[in-house]
Amino acid sequence: MSPNSPDQQAPEIPVIPEIPVIPEIPVINVGEDGPLALLRQPETVERFLVKGRAQYGGWLVDRLDALSRRWARRANSPYLAELESAAEEKLP
């Protein structure tokens, strides 16, 4: 059969799935005080916690927080002091 034969079907064109819209990631300037300054902004902390707990469940968020701090201690992470300070902050 020749390439121009009327019996030959055109190749199927693949359907490209629609690309989902990715929400904008907020950038929060905490200045020279670093990430702990973020924890001193109650409305921002509340927003993060509400979204995280709604998405993953409060128990899982709390458990992963504890596990990540334990890992940081075992790995001798340079961020351990910062993580421990954050854990001591009173969160909503």
N, C-alpha and C positions, 0 to 999 in steps of 0.2 A: 504494500500500500504506500503510495507516495505521500509526502508531508502535506500536500494540498488537497488530498482526497476528501470529498464531501462526507465520507463515512467516518472520518477521524473526528473525535470530540476534542474540543478545546481543553487545555489543562485546567483543573479546578483552581480557582484563586482562593488562597487561604483567608479565612476570616480573622482579622486582628481584633482581639478583645479590647473593649474600651478601657483606657487607662484611668484608674480612679484618681480623683482629685485628692491631693495630699494637703492636709490642713497646715497652715503656716505655724511654724514653731516660734513661740515668743522668745525674744531675747531680753533679758533683764540685766541692766547694768547695776552691779552691786558695788562698783567703785573699788577702792583700795581695801575695803573691809572683807572682801572675799565672799565665798559661799555662805558663811555663817550669817552674814548680813541679811541674806535672803530669809533665813529663819526668823528674823526679827521683824518681818513684814507679815503680820497675821493674815491679812486678806489674801496674800499670795500663797502662803503655806496652806491655808484652808482650801483654795482652789485646786492646788496640786493634790492634796490628800483626798478631797472629794472625788476628783477624777480618777485617781489611782485606785481608790477603794471601790468605786463604781465599776471600773473596768475589771479588776482582778479580785476583789473581795478584801475586806479588812484583814481577815485572818492571814491571807497569803502575803499582803503587803507587810504586815508586822513580822511575819516569820522570815520573809526574805531580808528584811532589814537586819534582824538578829543574825541570820546566816552570813550576810555580807560582812558584818562587823567581826564575826568569828573568823571568817576567812582572812580578813585584813590583819587580824592579830597573828594568825599562823604564818602568813606570808610576809610579816614584818613590813607592812605597807607604810610608805612615807606619809600617807594620808590618815593614818590611824588616829592620831590626836584630834584631827579635824572631825572625823567620824564620831569619835567618842563625845566631843563637845556638842556636836549636832544632836546626838542621842540624849544628852542631858537637857536640851532645850525643852521648855514646856510647849508642846504642840496642841492645837485644838482637838 
